[in-house]
Amino acid sequence: MVAILQTIDSGEVDTALVAHLDQEPIFLYPELDDRGWSHELLPSSCGSSDCEDGIMLRMTRWGS
């Protein structure tokens, strides 16, 4: 969660970001809202057994 917020706050990503996480980041959602980002859970199908049990989250800046 900290790495995602640091990346968003740094300005390195201005439209969309996809993260593969171990669990649903429920405490991240209000932080994204405060920063003007929406989120969407996606099917976790990265093609590797390492991430099949995790969560894939797409975050998009509002208005992008």
C-alpha positions in Angstrom: 0.0 0.0 0.0 2.8 2.4 0.9 4.6 1.7 -2.4 1.4 2.3 -4.4 0.7 5.7 -2.7 4.4 6.8 -3.0 4.2 6.0 -6.8 1.0 7.9 -7.2 2.2 10.8 -5.1 5.5 11.0 -7.0 3.8 11.8 -10.3 5.5 8.9 -12.1 2.1 7.5 -13.1 -0.5 10.0 -14.3 -3.3 7.8 -15.8 -3.4 4.1 -14.7 -1.5 1.7 -12.4 -2.0 -2.1 -12.0 -0.8 -3.9 -8.9 -0.7 -7.6 -8.0 -1.4 -8.0 -4.2 -1.6 -10.8 -1.8 -4.9 -9.6 -0.4 -7.6 -7.0 -1.0 -6.2 -3.6 0.2 -9.3 -2.3 1.9 -7.4 0.5 3.6 -6.0 1.7 0.3 -9.4 2.6 -1.2 -10.1 5.7 0.9 -6.5 6.9 0.2 -7.1 6.5 -3.5 -10.4 8.4 -3.3 -8.7 11.3 -1.5 -6.1 11.5 -4.2 -8.6 11.4 -7.1 -8.1 7.8 -8.2 -10.7 5.1 -8.8 -10.1 1.3 -8.4 -11.3 -1.9 -10.0 -10.6 -5.5 -9.0 -9.6 -7.6 -12.0 -9.3 -11.4 -12.4 -5.9 -12.4 -11.3 -4.6 -14.3 -14.2 -1.0 -13.4 -14.8 0.0 -16.8 -16.2 2.1 -17.7 -13.2 1.1 -19.8 -10.1 2.8 -17.2 -8.0 0.0 -14.7 -8.3 -3.1 -16.9 -8.9 -4.1 -16.6 -5.3 -3.7 -12.9 -5.1 -5.6 -9.8 -6.1 -5.1 -7.7 -9.2 -6.1 -4.1 -8.8 -6.3 -1.5 -11.5 -6.2 2.1 -10.3 -7.1 5.0 -12.7 -6.9 8.7 -12.1 -10.3 10.4 -12.4 -10.8 12.1 -15.7 -8.2 10.1 -17.5 
